[in-house]
Each structure stands twice: as C-alpha cells, then as structure tokens.
C-alpha cells in the first residue's frame, strides 16, 4: 500500500521555497543597485527612473538599455576572469601574514 502524501507539508515546503527565492531576488536587486553605483542616488530619484523604465513601451529604447546592461555585465565578468587567473587578494594576504610571523 502506498504511503499517503502530506499535502500540508508539501505546501509549507513550497511556500518556504518561494519565500527564499523572493529574498534571493531582493538581495540580487540590491547588489545590482550597488554594483551600478545607483546606491548614491536618493531613493525618490531612483524610484522615478525605474518607473519611467517600467512604463516605457519604446522597443528601440529598451533594446539600447538591454545592450548597455549586457555590456556592463560583460565588463564585470571580464574583470572577474582576470582576477581568477591571477592569485586572489586573499591568498596574497595569507602569504604575507605567514611570512611576517
């Protein structure tokens, strides 16, 4: 005989997973704001700019923004790739600390 499913437990697990995904998205958006330097802009101005972006229906403008964003992420990944090829800063600090001891 099959074991009965605990639907309530499955729903709780799904709700928890949805909560974690939402928290992760909020954190990633915050990191994006910081990475772009938009954290230096006051909240009202940033909200206004985001509203204009969300309300824009011009495909050309949206595509230009998308390309600029893609270039931003590409330049970030290029810089990160160069760092991984070199010795990481943390490894250098650990070596210098060991040499001083």
Secondary structure, 3 states (H helix, E strand, C coil): CCCCCCHHHHHHHHHHHHHHHHHHHHHHHHHHHHHHCHHHCCHHHHHHHHHHHHHCCCHHHHHHHHHHHHHHHHHHHHHHHHHHHCCCHHHHHHHHHHHHC
